[in-house]
Amino acid sequence: MICVRCQQGIAPGEPYNEHYHEAASGPGCTNYTHKKCPEPKRRGRPAAGASR
Ligand SMILES: [Zn+2]
């Protein structure tokens, strides 16, 4: 399954939501989204230390 929100695969056993969309004709389709999408990896971000 592919999450329609982040376009990343939903791993088996990972919690997800189903969104059913009715079609005008024929069977509808079901979209899946993570319950919590993984955040995209940010590169080049310096670790913010000594903020306290
Ligand atoms: Zn997602």
PDB file of the backbone (N, CA, C, O) and the ligand in Angstrom, with CONECT records:
HET     ZN  A 101       1
ATOM      1  N   MET A   1       0.844  -1.195   0.000  1.00  0.00           N
ATOM      2  CA  MET A   1       0.000   0.000   0.000  1.00  0.00           C
ATOM      3  C   MET A   1       0.879   1.244   0.000  1.00  0.00           C
ATOM      4  O   MET A   1       1.976   1.261   0.558  1.00  0.00           O
ATOM      5  N   ILE A   2       0.368   2.266  -0.634  1.00  0.00           N
ATOM      6  CA  ILE A   2       1.109   3.523  -0.677  1.00  0.00           C
ATOM      7  C   ILE A   2       0.275   4.595   0.008  1.00  0.00           C
ATOM      8  O   ILE A   2      -0.915   4.744  -0.271  1.00  0.00           O
ATOM      9  N   CYS A   3       0.893   5.319   0.884  1.00  0.00           N
ATOM     10  CA  CYS A   3       0.219   6.427   1.536  1.00  0.00           C
ATOM     11  C   CYS A   3       0.039   7.556   0.533  1.00  0.00           C
ATOM     12  O   CYS A   3       0.998   7.978  -0.113  1.00  0.00           O
ATOM     13  N   VAL A   4      -1.195   8.048   0.402  1.00  0.00           N
ATOM     14  CA  VAL A   4      -1.456   9.070  -0.612  1.00  0.00           C
ATOM     15  C   VAL A   4      -1.001  10.445  -0.134  1.00  0.00           C
ATOM     16  O   VAL A   4      -0.963  11.398  -0.913  1.00  0.00           O
ATOM     17  N   ARG A   5      -0.662  10.543   1.125  1.00  0.00           N
ATOM     18  CA  ARG A   5      -0.268  11.851   1.640  1.00  0.00           C
ATOM     19  C   ARG A   5       1.218  12.088   1.436  1.00  0.00           C
ATOM     20  O   ARG A   5       1.634  13.154   0.982  1.00  0.00           O
ATOM     21  N   CYS A   6       2.016  11.075   1.780  1.00  0.00           N
ATOM     22  CA  CYS A   6       3.465  11.266   1.676  1.00  0.00           C
ATOM     23  C   CYS A   6       4.062  10.410   0.560  1.00  0.00           C
ATOM     24  O   CYS A   6       5.266  10.457   0.310  1.00  0.00           O
ATOM     25  N   GLN A   7       3.217   9.634  -0.104  1.00  0.00           N
ATOM     26  CA  GLN A   7       3.664   8.818  -1.236  1.00  0.00           C
ATOM     27  C   GLN A   7       4.740   7.833  -0.819  1.00  0.00           C
ATOM     28  O   GLN A   7       5.601   7.477  -1.623  1.00  0.00           O
ATOM     29  N   GLN A   8       4.699   7.399   0.401  1.00  0.00           N
ATOM     30  CA  GLN A   8       5.648   6.394   0.851  1.00  0.00           C
ATOM     31  C   GLN A   8       4.885   5.128   1.209  1.00  0.00           C
ATOM     32  O   GLN A   8       3.703   5.163   1.549  1.00  0.00           O
ATOM     33  N   GLY A   9       5.578   4.037   1.126  1.00  0.00           N
ATOM     34  CA  GLY A   9       4.940   2.763   1.385  1.00  0.00           C
ATOM     35  C   GLY A   9       4.549   2.617   2.846  1.00  0.00           C
ATOM     36  O   GLY A   9       5.232   3.096   3.752  1.00  0.00           O
ATOM     37  N   ILE A  10       3.436   1.943   3.040  1.00  0.00           N
ATOM     38  CA  ILE A  10       3.010   1.671   4.403  1.00  0.00           C
ATOM     39  C   ILE A  10       3.450   0.253   4.735  1.00  0.00           C
ATOM     40  O   ILE A  10       3.042  -0.709   4.086  1.00  0.00           O
ATOM     41  N   ALA A  11       4.270   0.147   5.733  1.00  0.00           N
ATOM     42  CA  ALA A  11       4.813  -1.154   6.102  1.00  0.00           C
ATOM     43  C   ALA A  11       3.728  -2.012   6.727  1.00  0.00           C
ATOM     44  O   ALA A  11       2.816  -1.507   7.382  1.00  0.00           O
ATOM     45  N   PRO A  12       3.838  -3.320   6.514  1.00  0.00           N
ATOM     46  CA  PRO A  12       2.874  -4.227   7.146  1.00  0.00           C
ATOM     47  C   PRO A  12       2.914  -4.071   8.658  1.00  0.00           C
ATOM     48  O   PRO A  12       3.984  -4.051   9.266  1.00  0.00           O
ATOM     49  N   GLY A  13       1.751  -3.961   9.245  1.00  0.00           N
ATOM     50  CA  GLY A  13       1.696  -3.817  10.691  1.00  0.00           C
ATOM     51  C   GLY A  13       1.735  -2.366  11.135  1.00  0.00           C
ATOM     52  O   GLY A  13       1.515  -2.056  12.306  1.00  0.00           O
ATOM     53  N   GLU A  14       2.021  -1.468  10.175  1.00  0.00           N
ATOM     54  CA  GLU A  14       2.056  -0.055  10.529  1.00  0.00           C
ATOM     55  C   GLU A  14       0.627   0.487  10.539  1.00  0.00           C
ATOM     56  O   GLU A  14      -0.149   0.187   9.632  1.00  0.00           O
ATOM     57  N   PRO A  15       0.273   1.269  11.539  1.00  0.00           N
ATOM     58  CA  PRO A  15      -1.087   1.800  11.607  1.00  0.00           C
ATOM     59  C   PRO A  15      -1.369   2.752  10.464  1.00  0.00           C
ATOM     60  O   PRO A  15      -0.539   3.597  10.129  1.00  0.00           O
ATOM     61  N   TYR A  16      -2.539   2.616   9.866  1.00  0.00           N
ATOM     62  CA  TYR A  16      -2.902   3.472   8.735  1.00  0.00           C
ATOM     63  C   TYR A  16      -4.391   3.752   8.786  1.00  0.00           C
ATOM     64  O   TYR A  16      -5.146   3.093   9.500  1.00  0.00           O
ATOM     65  N   ASN A  17      -4.790   4.740   8.013  1.00  0.00           N
ATOM     66  CA  ASN A  17      -6.204   5.071   7.888  1.00  0.00           C
ATOM     67  C   ASN A  17      -6.680   4.736   6.488  1.00  0.00           C
ATOM     68  O   ASN A  17      -5.920   4.818   5.523  1.00  0.00           O
ATOM     69  N   GLU A  18      -7.925   4.365   6.389  1.00  0.00           N
ATOM     70  CA  GLU A  18      -8.524   4.101   5.080  1.00  0.00           C
ATOM     71  C   GLU A  18      -9.440   5.248   4.713  1.00  0.00           C
ATOM     72  O   GLU A  18     -10.188   5.759   5.547  1.00  0.00           O
ATOM     73  N   HIS A  19      -9.370   5.643   3.463  1.00  0.00           N
ATOM     74  CA  HIS A  19     -10.266   6.679   2.972  1.00  0.00           C
ATOM     75  C   HIS A  19     -10.944   6.152   1.721  1.00  0.00           C
ATOM     76  O   HIS A  19     -10.321   5.989   0.672  1.00  0.00           O
ATOM     77  N   TYR A  20     -12.209   5.896   1.856  1.00  0.00           N
ATOM     78  CA  TYR A  20     -12.926   5.315   0.720  1.00  0.00           C
ATOM     79  C   TYR A  20     -13.534   6.431  -0.122  1.00  0.00           C
ATOM     80  O   TYR A  20     -14.185   7.340   0.392  1.00  0.00           O
ATOM     81  N   HIS A  21     -13.306   6.336  -1.420  1.00  0.00           N
ATOM     82  CA  HIS A  21     -13.860   7.318  -2.335  1.00  0.00           C
ATOM     83  C   HIS A  21     -14.815   6.610  -3.282  1.00  0.00           C
ATOM     84  O   HIS A  21     -14.441   5.673  -3.989  1.00  0.00           O
ATOM     85  N   GLU A  22     -16.048   7.076  -3.278  1.00  0.00           N
ATOM     86  CA  GLU A  22     -17.013   6.464  -4.184  1.00  0.00           C
ATOM     87  C   GLU A  22     -16.789   6.980  -5.587  1.00  0.00           C
ATOM     88  O   GLU A  22     -16.481   8.152  -5.801  1.00  0.00           O
ATOM     89  N   ALA A  23     -16.949   6.090  -6.526  1.00  0.00           N
ATOM     90  CA  ALA A  23     -16.806   6.465  -7.926  1.00  0.00           C
ATOM     91  C   ALA A  23     -18.188   6.601  -8.535  1.00  0.00           C
ATOM     92  O   ALA A  23     -19.148   5.991  -8.065  1.00  0.00           O
ATOM     93  N   ALA A  24     -18.281   7.415  -9.596  1.00  0.00           N
ATOM     94  CA  ALA A  24     -19.572   7.623 -10.242  1.00  0.00           C
ATOM     95  C   ALA A  24     -20.088   6.308 -10.818  1.00  0.00           C
ATOM     96  O   ALA A  24     -21.282   6.012 -10.759  1.00  0.00           O
ATOM     97  N   SER A  25     -19.199   5.556 -11.354  1.00  0.00           N
ATOM     98  CA  SER A  25     -19.600   4.258 -11.906  1.00  0.00           C
ATOM     99  C   SER A  25     -18.574   3.220 -11.509  1.00  0.00           C
ATOM    100  O   SER A  25     -17.371   3.479 -11.483  1.00  0.00           O
ATOM    101  N   GLY A  26     -19.069   2.062 -11.206  1.00  0.00           N
ATOM    102  CA  GLY A  26     -18.145   1.011 -10.820  1.00  0.00           C
ATOM    103  C   GLY A  26     -17.766   1.145  -9.359  1.00  0.00           C
ATOM    104  O   GLY A  26     -18.275   2.009  -8.644  1.00  0.00           O
ATOM    105  N   PRO A  27     -16.895   0.308  -8.943  1.00  0.00           N
ATOM    106  CA  PRO A  27     -16.469   0.315  -7.541  1.00  0.00           C
ATOM    107  C   PRO A  27     -15.612   1.537  -7.242  1.00  0.00           C
ATOM    108  O   PRO A  27     -14.904   2.038  -8.115  1.00  0.00           O
ATOM    109  N   GLY A  28     -15.680   1.998  -6.037  1.00  0.00           N
ATOM    110  CA  GLY A  28     -14.852   3.132  -5.641  1.00  0.00           C
ATOM    111  C   GLY A  28     -13.448   2.673  -5.382  1.00  0.00           C
ATOM    112  O   GLY A  28     -13.104   1.509  -5.591  1.00  0.00           O
ATOM    113  N   CYS A  29     -12.646   3.594  -4.927  1.00  0.00           N
ATOM    114  CA  CYS A  29     -11.270   3.221  -4.609  1.00  0.00           C
ATOM    115  C   CYS A  29     -10.983   3.598  -3.168  1.00  0.00           C
ATOM    116  O   CYS A  29     -11.609   4.489  -2.594  1.00  0.00           O
ATOM    117  N   THR A  30     -10.058   2.922  -2.631  1.00  0.00           N
ATOM    118  CA  THR A  30      -9.691   3.183  -1.246  1.00  0.00           C
ATOM    119  C   THR A  30      -8.272   3.730  -1.202  1.00  0.00           C
ATOM    120  O   THR A  30      -7.337   3.129  -1.729  1.00  0.00           O
ATOM    121  N   ASN A  31      -8.139   4.864  -0.571  1.00  0.00           N
ATOM    122  CA  ASN A  31      -6.811   5.432  -0.381  1.00  0.00           C
ATOM    123  C   ASN A  31      -6.354   5.149   1.051  1.00  0.00           C
ATOM    124  O   ASN A  31      -7.159   5.044   1.976  1.00  0.00           O
ATOM    125  N   TYR A  32      -5.087   5.035   1.191  1.00  0.00           N
ATOM    126  CA  TYR A  32      -4.532   4.753   2.510  1.00  0.00           C
ATOM    127  C   TYR A  32      -3.554   5.851   2.904  1.00  0.00           C
ATOM    128  O   TYR A  32      -2.790   6.359   2.084  1.00  0.00           O
ATOM    129  N   THR A  33      -3.603   6.192   4.151  1.00  0.00           N
ATOM    130  CA  THR A  33      -2.622   7.149   4.677  1.00  0.00           C
ATOM    131  C   THR A  33      -2.098   6.624   5.999  1.00  0.00           C
ATOM    132  O   THR A  33      -2.797   5.929   6.736  1.00  0.00           O
ATOM    133  N   HIS A  34      -0.867   6.967   6.279  1.00  0.00           N
ATOM    134  CA  HIS A  34      -0.336   6.625   7.588  1.00  0.00           C
ATOM    135  C   HIS A  34      -1.155   7.336   8.661  1.00  0.00           C
ATOM    136  O   HIS A  34      -1.665   8.435   8.440  1.00  0.00           O
ATOM    137  N   LYS A  35      -1.273   6.714   9.794  1.00  0.00           N
ATOM    138  CA  LYS A  35      -1.829   7.465  10.916  1.00  0.00           C
ATOM    139  C   LYS A  35      -0.859   8.572  11.311  1.00  0.00           C
ATOM    140  O   LYS A  35      -1.247   9.653  11.754  1.00  0.00           O
ATOM    141  N   LYS A  36       0.419   8.253  11.133  1.00  0.00           N
ATOM    142  CA  LYS A  36       1.431   9.280  11.353  1.00  0.00           C
ATOM    143  C   LYS A  36       2.485   9.126  10.273  1.00  0.00           C
ATOM    144  O   LYS A  36       3.285   8.191  10.289  1.00  0.00           O
ATOM    145  N   CYS A  37       2.470  10.056   9.341  1.00  0.00           N
ATOM    146  CA  CYS A  37       3.422   9.975   8.246  1.00  0.00           C
ATOM    147  C   CYS A  37       4.837  10.198   8.763  1.00  0.00           C
ATOM    148  O   CYS A  37       5.066  11.046   9.625  1.00  0.00           O
ATOM    149  N   PRO A  38       5.775   9.439   8.235  1.00  0.00           N
ATOM    150  CA  PRO A  38       7.173   9.681   8.597  1.00  0.00           C
ATOM    151  C   PRO A  38       7.624  11.010   8.020  1.00  0.00           C
ATOM    152  O   PRO A  38       7.318  11.337   6.873  1.00  0.00           O
ATOM    153  N   GLU A  39       8.340  11.759   8.808  1.00  0.00           N
ATOM    154  CA  GLU A  39       8.805  13.051   8.321  1.00  0.00           C
ATOM    155  C   GLU A  39       9.907  12.853   7.297  1.00  0.00           C
ATOM    156  O   GLU A  39      10.753  11.971   7.446  1.00  0.00           O
ATOM    157  N   PRO A  40       9.893  13.669   6.267  1.00  0.00           N
ATOM    158  CA  PRO A  40      10.967  13.582   5.280  1.00  0.00           C
ATOM    159  C   PRO A  40      12.301  13.920   5.905  1.00  0.00           C
ATOM    160  O   PRO A  40      12.418  14.814   6.743  1.00  0.00           O
ATOM    161  N   LYS A  41      13.292  13.183   5.476  1.00  0.00           N
ATOM    162  CA  LYS A  41      14.607  13.410   6.058  1.00  0.00           C
ATOM    163  C   LYS A  41      15.181  14.735   5.581  1.00  0.00           C
ATOM    164  O   LYS A  41      15.200  15.039   4.388  1.00  0.00           O
ATOM    165  N   ARG A  42      15.637  15.496   6.530  1.00  0.00           N
ATOM    166  CA  ARG A  42      16.249  16.780   6.177  1.00  0.00           C
ATOM    167  C   ARG A  42      17.753  16.612   6.202  1.00  0.00           C
ATOM    168  O   ARG A  42      18.334  16.019   7.111  1.00  0.00           O
ATOM    169  N   ARG A  43      18.352  17.158   5.166  1.00  0.00           N
ATOM    170  CA  ARG A  43      19.802  17.020   5.117  1.00  0.00           C
ATOM    171  C   ARG A  43      20.447  18.375   5.319  1.00  0.00           C
ATOM    172  O   ARG A  43      19.888  19.421   4.990  1.00  0.00           O
ATOM    173  N   GLY A  44      21.618  18.311   5.860  1.00  0.00           N
ATOM    174  CA  GLY A  44      22.367  19.549   6.024  1.00  0.00           C
ATOM    175  C   GLY A  44      21.839  20.405   7.165  1.00  0.00           C
ATOM    176  O   GLY A  44      22.112  21.603   7.236  1.00  0.00           O
ATOM    177  N   ARG A  45      21.086  19.783   8.049  1.00  0.00           N
ATOM    178  CA  ARG A  45      20.585  20.595   9.149  1.00  0.00           C
ATOM    179  C   ARG A  45      21.519  20.463  10.345  1.00  0.00           C
ATOM    180  O   ARG A  45      21.696  19.364  10.870  1.00  0.00           O
ATOM    181  N   PRO A  46      22.104  21.540  10.772  1.00  0.00           N
ATOM    182  CA  PRO A  46      23.040  21.465  11.895  1.00  0.00           C
ATOM    183  C   PRO A  46      22.291  21.204  13.187  1.00  0.00           C
ATOM    184  O   PRO A  46      21.186  21.704  13.395  1.00  0.00           O
ATOM    185  N   ALA A  47      22.902  20.425  14.040  1.00  0.00           N
ATOM    186  CA  ALA A  47      22.281  20.128  15.313  1.00  0.00           C
ATOM    187  C   ALA A  47      22.293  21.376  16.191  1.00  0.00           C
ATOM    188  O   ALA A  47      23.338  21.965  16.468  1.00  0.00           O
ATOM    189  N   ALA A  48      21.126  21.742  16.603  1.00  0.00           N
ATOM    190  CA  ALA A  48      21.019  22.930  17.430  1.00  0.00           C
ATOM    191  C   ALA A  48      21.336  22.565  18.876  1.00  0.00           C
ATOM    192  O   ALA A  48      20.500  22.007  19.586  1.00  0.00           O
ATOM    193  N   GLY A  49      22.514  22.879  19.287  1.00  0.00           N
ATOM    194  CA  GLY A  49      22.898  22.556  20.641  1.00  0.00           C
ATOM    195  C   GLY A  49      22.998  23.824  21.480  1.00  0.00           C
ATOM    196  O   GLY A  49      22.998  24.941  20.961  1.00  0.00           O
ATOM    197  N   ALA A  50      23.081  23.623  22.761  1.00  0.00           N
ATOM    198  CA  ALA A  50      23.235  24.739  23.695  1.00  0.00           C
ATOM    199  C   ALA A  50      22.142  25.761  23.525  1.00  0.00           C
ATOM    200  O   ALA A  50      22.391  26.967  23.531  1.00  0.00           O
ATOM    201  N   SER A  51      20.908  25.263  23.371  1.00  0.00           N
ATOM    202  CA  SER A  51      19.787  26.186  23.229  1.00  0.00           C
ATOM    203  C   SER A  51      19.215  26.566  24.594  1.00  0.00           C
ATOM    204  O   SER A  51      18.361  27.445  24.708  1.00  0.00           O
ATOM    205  N   ARG A  52      19.702  25.890  25.606  1.00  0.00           N
ATOM    206  CA  ARG A  52      19.177  26.190  26.919  1.00  0.00           C
ATOM    207  C   ARG A  52      20.048  27.173  27.663  1.00  0.00           C
ATOM    208  O   ARG A  52      19.741  27.534  28.799  1.00  0.00           O
TER     209      ARG A  52
HETATM  210 ZN    ZN A 101       2.215   8.829   4.878  1.00  0.00          ZN2+
END
